[in-house]
Amino acid sequence: MRQSPVLANPASPAAFRQQSRWRLSLLDQMLDSKHKKALLLLAIEI
C-alpha cells in the first residue's frame, strides 16, 4: 500500500492536519455525540 507524499512525512503540519481530519471523520462515523466529546478530549491529549 503506497502512502501519499504528505503522509510519508508525519512531522509535517499538513500531514498532521490531514490525519486529524481523517480521525475526526472516523469518529463521526463510529460514535454518537455523547461519546464524541469525551474521545475528542482524549485525542487532543495523545
mmCIF file of the N, C-alpha and C atoms, coordinates in Angstrom:
data_MODEL
# 
_entry.id   MODEL 
# 
loop_
_atom_site.group_PDB 
_atom_site.id 
_atom_site.type_symbol 
_atom_site.label_atom_id 
_atom_site.label_alt_id 
_atom_site.label_comp_id 
_atom_site.label_asym_id 
_atom_site.label_entity_id 
_atom_site.label_seq_id 
_atom_site.pdbx_PDB_ins_code 
_atom_site.Cartn_x 
_atom_site.Cartn_y 
_atom_site.Cartn_z 
_atom_site.occupancy 
_atom_site.B_iso_or_equiv 
_atom_site.pdbx_formal_charge 
_atom_site.auth_seq_id 
_atom_site.auth_comp_id 
_atom_site.auth_asym_id 
_atom_site.auth_atom_id 
_atom_site.pdbx_PDB_model_num 
ATOM 1   N N  . MET A 1 1  ? 0.841   -1.199 0.000  1.00 0.00 ? 1  MET A N  1 
ATOM 2   C CA . MET A 1 1  ? 0.000   0.000  0.000  1.00 0.00 ? 1  MET A CA 1 
ATOM 3   C C  . MET A 1 1  ? 0.877   1.250  0.000  1.00 0.00 ? 1  MET A C  1 
ATOM 4   N N  . ARG A 1 2  ? 0.703   2.071  -0.994 1.00 0.00 ? 2  ARG A N  1 
ATOM 5   C CA . ARG A 1 2  ? 1.535   3.277  -1.108 1.00 0.00 ? 2  ARG A CA 1 
ATOM 6   C C  . ARG A 1 2  ? 0.978   4.406  -0.272 1.00 0.00 ? 2  ARG A C  1 
ATOM 7   N N  . GLN A 1 3  ? 1.878   5.194  0.300  1.00 0.00 ? 3  GLN A N  1 
ATOM 8   C CA . GLN A 1 3  ? 1.461   6.364  1.061  1.00 0.00 ? 3  GLN A CA 1 
ATOM 9   C C  . GLN A 1 3  ? 1.619   7.604  0.205  1.00 0.00 ? 3  GLN A C  1 
ATOM 10  N N  . SER A 1 4  ? 0.757   8.585  0.433  1.00 0.00 ? 4  SER A N  1 
ATOM 11  C CA . SER A 1 4  ? 0.926   9.854  -0.265 1.00 0.00 ? 4  SER A CA 1 
ATOM 12  C C  . SER A 1 4  ? 2.153   10.567 0.286  1.00 0.00 ? 4  SER A C  1 
ATOM 13  N N  . PRO A 1 5  ? 2.763   11.451 -0.491 1.00 0.00 ? 5  PRO A N  1 
ATOM 14  C CA . PRO A 1 5  ? 3.957   12.182 -0.033 1.00 0.00 ? 5  PRO A CA 1 
ATOM 15  C C  . PRO A 1 5  ? 3.711   12.929 1.281  1.00 0.00 ? 5  PRO A C  1 
ATOM 16  N N  . VAL A 1 6  ? 2.510   13.449 1.433  1.00 0.00 ? 6  VAL A N  1 
ATOM 17  C CA . VAL A 1 6  ? 2.196   14.205 2.649  1.00 0.00 ? 6  VAL A CA 1 
ATOM 18  C C  . VAL A 1 6  ? 2.256   13.291 3.872  1.00 0.00 ? 6  VAL A C  1 
ATOM 19  N N  . LEU A 1 7  ? 1.614   12.132 3.774  1.00 0.00 ? 7  LEU A N  1 
ATOM 20  C CA . LEU A 1 7  ? 1.569   11.229 4.920  1.00 0.00 ? 7  LEU A CA 1 
ATOM 21  C C  . LEU A 1 7  ? 2.906   10.525 5.148  1.00 0.00 ? 7  LEU A C  1 
ATOM 22  N N  . ALA A 1 8  ? 3.764   10.535 4.126  1.00 0.00 ? 8  ALA A N  1 
ATOM 23  C CA . ALA A 1 8  ? 5.071   9.899  4.275  1.00 0.00 ? 8  ALA A CA 1 
ATOM 24  C C  . ALA A 1 8  ? 5.939   10.668 5.272  1.00 0.00 ? 8  ALA A C  1 
ATOM 25  N N  . ASN A 1 9  ? 5.613   11.936 5.476  1.00 0.00 ? 9  ASN A N  1 
ATOM 26  C CA . ASN A 1 9  ? 6.353   12.748 6.446  1.00 0.00 ? 9  ASN A CA 1 
ATOM 27  C C  . ASN A 1 9  ? 5.404   13.168 7.566  1.00 0.00 ? 9  ASN A C  1 
ATOM 28  N N  . PRO A 1 10 ? 5.250   12.333 8.599  1.00 0.00 ? 10 PRO A N  1 
ATOM 29  C CA . PRO A 1 10 ? 4.287   12.585 9.681  1.00 0.00 ? 10 PRO A CA 1 
ATOM 30  C C  . PRO A 1 10 ? 4.573   13.865 10.447 1.00 0.00 ? 10 PRO A C  1 
ATOM 31  N N  . ALA A 1 11 ? 5.820   14.360 10.367 1.00 0.00 ? 11 ALA A N  1 
ATOM 32  C CA . ALA A 1 11 ? 6.178   15.544 11.135 1.00 0.00 ? 11 ALA A CA 1 
ATOM 33  C C  . ALA A 1 11 ? 5.657   16.825 10.493 1.00 0.00 ? 11 ALA A C  1 
ATOM 34  N N  . SER A 1 12 ? 5.268   16.745 9.221  1.00 0.00 ? 12 SER A N  1 
ATOM 35  C CA . SER A 1 12 ? 4.819   17.956 8.538  1.00 0.00 ? 12 SER A CA 1 
ATOM 36  C C  . SER A 1 12 ? 3.440   18.366 9.039  1.00 0.00 ? 12 SER A C  1 
ATOM 37  N N  . PRO A 1 13 ? 3.219   19.663 9.222  1.00 0.00 ? 13 PRO A N  1 
ATOM 38  C CA . PRO A 1 13 ? 1.927   20.170 9.707  1.00 0.00 ? 13 PRO A CA 1 
ATOM 39  C C  . PRO A 1 13 ? 0.764   19.740 8.822  1.00 0.00 ? 13 PRO A C  1 
ATOM 40  N N  . ALA A 1 14 ? 0.993   19.709 7.517  1.00 0.00 ? 14 ALA A N  1 
ATOM 41  C CA . ALA A 1 14 ? -0.073  19.309 6.598  1.00 0.00 ? 14 ALA A CA 1 
ATOM 42  C C  . ALA A 1 14 ? -0.506  17.871 6.863  1.00 0.00 ? 14 ALA A C  1 
ATOM 43  N N  . ALA A 1 15 ? 0.479   17.008 7.109  1.00 0.00 ? 15 ALA A N  1 
ATOM 44  C CA . ALA A 1 15 ? 0.167   15.610 7.383  1.00 0.00 ? 15 ALA A CA 1 
ATOM 45  C C  . ALA A 1 15 ? -0.612  15.487 8.688  1.00 0.00 ? 15 ALA A C  1 
ATOM 46  N N  . PHE A 1 16 ? -0.203  16.281 9.675  1.00 0.00 ? 16 PHE A N  1 
ATOM 47  C CA . PHE A 1 16 ? -0.884  16.235 10.961 1.00 0.00 ? 16 PHE A CA 1 
ATOM 48  C C  . PHE A 1 16 ? -2.341  16.667 10.816 1.00 0.00 ? 16 PHE A C  1 
ATOM 49  N N  . ARG A 1 17 ? -2.565  17.742 10.062 1.00 0.00 ? 17 ARG A N  1 
ATOM 50  C CA . ARG A 1 17 ? -3.941  18.216 9.855  1.00 0.00 ? 17 ARG A CA 1 
ATOM 51  C C  . ARG A 1 17 ? -4.757  17.181 9.108  1.00 0.00 ? 17 ARG A C  1 
ATOM 52  N N  . GLN A 1 18 ? -4.149  16.579 8.085  1.00 0.00 ? 18 GLN A N  1 
ATOM 53  C CA . GLN A 1 18 ? -4.869  15.593 7.290  1.00 0.00 ? 18 GLN A CA 1 
ATOM 54  C C  . GLN A 1 18 ? -5.226  14.378 8.139  1.00 0.00 ? 18 GLN A C  1 
ATOM 55  N N  . GLN A 1 19 ? -4.276  13.947 8.960  1.00 0.00 ? 19 GLN A N  1 
ATOM 56  C CA . GLN A 1 19 ? -4.503  12.789 9.816  1.00 0.00 ? 19 GLN A CA 1 
ATOM 57  C C  . GLN A 1 19 ? -5.589  13.090 10.846 1.00 0.00 ? 19 GLN A C  1 
ATOM 58  N N  . SER A 1 20 ? -5.548  14.299 11.409 1.00 0.00 ? 20 SER A N  1 
ATOM 59  C CA . SER A 1 20 ? -6.557  14.688 12.388 1.00 0.00 ? 20 SER A CA 1 
ATOM 60  C C  . SER A 1 20 ? -7.936  14.696 11.751 1.00 0.00 ? 20 SER A C  1 
ATOM 61  N N  . ARG A 1 21 ? -8.009  15.230 10.536 1.00 0.00 ? 21 ARG A N  1 
ATOM 62  C CA . ARG A 1 21 ? -9.285  15.279 9.828  1.00 0.00 ? 21 ARG A CA 1 
ATOM 63  C C  . ARG A 1 21 ? -9.802  13.873 9.591  1.00 0.00 ? 21 ARG A C  1 
ATOM 64  N N  . TRP A 1 22 ? -8.898  12.960 9.217  1.00 0.00 ? 22 TRP A N  1 
ATOM 65  C CA . TRP A 1 22 ? -9.283  11.581 8.970  1.00 0.00 ? 22 TRP A CA 1 
ATOM 66  C C  . TRP A 1 22 ? -9.800  10.940 10.254 1.00 0.00 ? 22 TRP A C  1 
ATOM 67  N N  . ARG A 1 23 ? -9.110  11.199 11.362 1.00 0.00 ? 23 ARG A N  1 
ATOM 68  C CA . ARG A 1 23 ? -9.540  10.642 12.649 1.00 0.00 ? 23 ARG A CA 1 
ATOM 69  C C  . ARG A 1 23 ? -10.914 11.165 13.037 1.00 0.00 ? 23 ARG A C  1 
ATOM 70  N N  . LEU A 1 24 ? -11.128 12.460 12.854 1.00 0.00 ? 24 LEU A N  1 
ATOM 71  C CA . LEU A 1 24 ? -12.404 13.050 13.240 1.00 0.00 ? 24 LEU A CA 1 
ATOM 72  C C  . LEU A 1 24 ? -13.537 12.470 12.405 1.00 0.00 ? 24 LEU A C  1 
ATOM 73  N N  . SER A 1 25 ? -13.314 12.286 11.107 1.00 0.00 ? 25 SER A N  1 
ATOM 74  C CA . SER A 1 25 ? -14.365 11.734 10.263 1.00 0.00 ? 25 SER A CA 1 
ATOM 75  C C  . SER A 1 25 ? -14.664 10.295 10.670 1.00 0.00 ? 25 SER A C  1 
ATOM 76  N N  . LEU A 1 26 ? -13.621 9.578  11.077 1.00 0.00 ? 26 LEU A N  1 
ATOM 77  C CA . LEU A 1 26 ? -13.807 8.215  11.546 1.00 0.00 ? 26 LEU A CA 1 
ATOM 78  C C  . LEU A 1 26 ? -14.645 8.210  12.829 1.00 0.00 ? 26 LEU A C  1 
ATOM 79  N N  . LEU A 1 27 ? -14.318 9.124  13.741 1.00 0.00 ? 27 LEU A N  1 
ATOM 80  C CA . LEU A 1 27 ? -15.079 9.229  14.982 1.00 0.00 ? 27 LEU A CA 1 
ATOM 81  C C  . LEU A 1 27 ? -16.531 9.575  14.692 1.00 0.00 ? 27 LEU A C  1 
ATOM 82  N N  . ASP A 1 28 ? -16.736 10.490 13.747 1.00 0.00 ? 28 ASP A N  1 
ATOM 83  C CA . ASP A 1 28 ? -18.096 10.879 13.388 1.00 0.00 ? 28 ASP A CA 1 
ATOM 84  C C  . ASP A 1 28 ? -18.912 9.674  12.947 1.00 0.00 ? 28 ASP A C  1 
ATOM 85  N N  . GLN A 1 29 ? -18.279 8.781  12.206 1.00 0.00 ? 29 GLN A N  1 
ATOM 86  C CA . GLN A 1 29 ? -18.995 7.621  11.696 1.00 0.00 ? 29 GLN A CA 1 
ATOM 87  C C  . GLN A 1 29 ? -19.295 6.612  12.798 1.00 0.00 ? 29 GLN A C  1 
ATOM 88  N N  . MET A 1 30 ? -18.367 6.457  13.728 1.00 0.00 ? 30 MET A N  1 
ATOM 89  C CA . MET A 1 30 ? -18.491 5.365  14.699 1.00 0.00 ? 30 MET A CA 1 
ATOM 90  C C  . MET A 1 30 ? -19.248 5.733  15.969 1.00 0.00 ? 30 MET A C  1 
ATOM 91  N N  . LEU A 1 31 ? -19.240 7.024  16.305 1.00 0.00 ? 31 LEU A N  1 
ATOM 92  C CA . LEU A 1 31 ? -19.722 7.393  17.624 1.00 0.00 ? 31 LEU A CA 1 
ATOM 93  C C  . LEU A 1 31 ? -20.938 8.294  17.579 1.00 0.00 ? 31 LEU A C  1 
ATOM 94  N N  . ASP A 1 32 ? -21.736 8.230  18.619 1.00 0.00 ? 32 ASP A N  1 
ATOM 95  C CA . ASP A 1 32 ? -22.774 9.234  18.762 1.00 0.00 ? 32 ASP A CA 1 
ATOM 96  C C  . ASP A 1 32 ? -22.180 10.430 19.503 1.00 0.00 ? 32 ASP A C  1 
ATOM 97  N N  . SER A 1 33 ? -22.880 11.542 19.499 1.00 0.00 ? 33 SER A N  1 
ATOM 98  C CA . SER A 1 33 ? -22.314 12.791 20.021 1.00 0.00 ? 33 SER A CA 1 
ATOM 99  C C  . SER A 1 33 ? -21.989 12.704 21.512 1.00 0.00 ? 33 SER A C  1 
ATOM 100 N N  . LYS A 1 34 ? -22.678 11.817 22.219 1.00 0.00 ? 34 LYS A N  1 
ATOM 101 C CA . LYS A 1 34 ? -22.448 11.704 23.664 1.00 0.00 ? 34 LYS A CA 1 
ATOM 102 C C  . LYS A 1 34 ? -21.021 11.262 23.956 1.00 0.00 ? 34 LYS A C  1 
ATOM 103 N N  . HIS A 1 35 ? -20.532 10.303 23.181 1.00 0.00 ? 35 HIS A N  1 
ATOM 104 C CA . HIS A 1 35 ? -19.188 9.789  23.411 1.00 0.00 ? 35 HIS A CA 1 
ATOM 105 C C  . HIS A 1 35 ? -18.133 10.609 22.684 1.00 0.00 ? 35 HIS A C  1 
ATOM 106 N N  . LYS A 1 36 ? -18.560 11.327 21.648 1.00 0.00 ? 36 LYS A N  1 
ATOM 107 C CA . LYS A 1 36 ? -17.605 12.032 20.805 1.00 0.00 ? 36 LYS A CA 1 
ATOM 108 C C  . LYS A 1 36 ? -16.808 13.069 21.589 1.00 0.00 ? 36 LYS A C  1 
ATOM 109 N N  . LYS A 1 37 ? -17.502 13.822 22.441 1.00 0.00 ? 37 LYS A N  1 
ATOM 110 C CA . LYS A 1 37 ? -16.814 14.886 23.183 1.00 0.00 ? 37 LYS A CA 1 
ATOM 111 C C  . LYS A 1 37 ? -15.721 14.317 24.083 1.00 0.00 ? 37 LYS A C  1 
ATOM 112 N N  . ALA A 1 38 ? -16.016 13.250 24.781 1.00 0.00 ? 38 ALA A N  1 
ATOM 113 C CA . ALA A 1 38 ? -15.029 12.655 25.681 1.00 0.00 ? 38 ALA A CA 1 
ATOM 114 C C  . ALA A 1 38 ? -13.822 12.130 24.897 1.00 0.00 ? 38 ALA A C  1 
ATOM 115 N N  . LEU A 1 39 ? -14.081 11.499 23.757 1.00 0.00 ? 39 LEU A N  1 
ATOM 116 C CA . LEU A 1 39 ? -12.977 10.950 22.977 1.00 0.00 ? 39 LEU A CA 1 
ATOM 117 C C  . LEU A 1 39 ? -12.170 12.041 22.302 1.00 0.00 ? 39 LEU A C  1 
ATOM 118 N N  . LEU A 1 40 ? -12.829 13.128 21.919 1.00 0.00 ? 40 LEU A N  1 
ATOM 119 C CA . LEU A 1 40 ? -12.080 14.243 21.334 1.00 0.00 ? 40 LEU A CA 1 
ATOM 120 C C  . LEU A 1 40 ? -11.118 14.817 22.360 1.00 0.00 ? 40 LEU A C  1 
ATOM 121 N N  . LEU A 1 41 ? -11.556 14.906 23.603 1.00 0.00 ? 41 LEU A N  1 
ATOM 122 C CA . LEU A 1 41 ? -10.670 15.403 24.655 1.00 0.00 ? 41 LEU A CA 1 
ATOM 123 C C  . LEU A 1 41 ? -9.475  14.469 24.824 1.00 0.00 ? 41 LEU A C  1 
ATOM 124 N N  . LEU A 1 42 ? -9.721  13.161 24.750 1.00 0.00 ? 42 LEU A N  1 
ATOM 125 C CA . LEU A 1 42 ? -8.625  12.197 24.851 1.00 0.00 ? 42 LEU A CA 1 
ATOM 126 C C  . LEU A 1 42 ? -7.691  12.305 23.649 1.00 0.00 ? 42 LEU A C  1 
ATOM 127 N N  . ALA A 1 43 ? -8.275  12.462 22.471 1.00 0.00 ? 43 ALA A N  1 
ATOM 128 C CA . ALA A 1 43 ? -7.467  12.526 21.245 1.00 0.00 ? 43 ALA A CA 1 
ATOM 129 C C  . ALA A 1 43 ? -6.543  13.732 21.259 1.00 0.00 ? 43 ALA A C  1 
ATOM 130 N N  . ILE A 1 44 ? -7.014  14.822 21.849 1.00 0.00 ? 44 ILE A N  1 
ATOM 131 C CA . ILE A 1 44 ? -6.199  16.036 21.917 1.00 0.00 ? 44 ILE A CA 1 
ATOM 132 C C  . ILE A 1 44 ? -4.967  15.803 22.786 1.00 0.00 ? 44 ILE A C  1 
ATOM 133 N N  . GLU A 1 45 ? -5.116  15.003 23.835 1.00 0.00 ? 45 GLU A N  1 
ATOM 134 C CA . GLU A 1 45 ? -4.004  14.775 24.761 1.00 0.00 ? 45 GLU A CA 1 
ATOM 135 C C  . GLU A 1 45 ? -2.976  13.808 24.188 1.00 0.00 ? 45 GLU A C  1 
ATOM 136 N N  . ILE A 1 46 ? -3.396  12.941 23.295 1.00 0.00 ? 46 ILE A N  1 
ATOM 137 C CA . ILE A 1 46 ? -2.487  11.920 22.744 1.00 0.00 ? 46 ILE A CA 1 
ATOM 138 C C  . ILE A 1 46 ? -1.479  12.559 21.786 1.00 0.00 ? 46 ILE A C  1 
# 
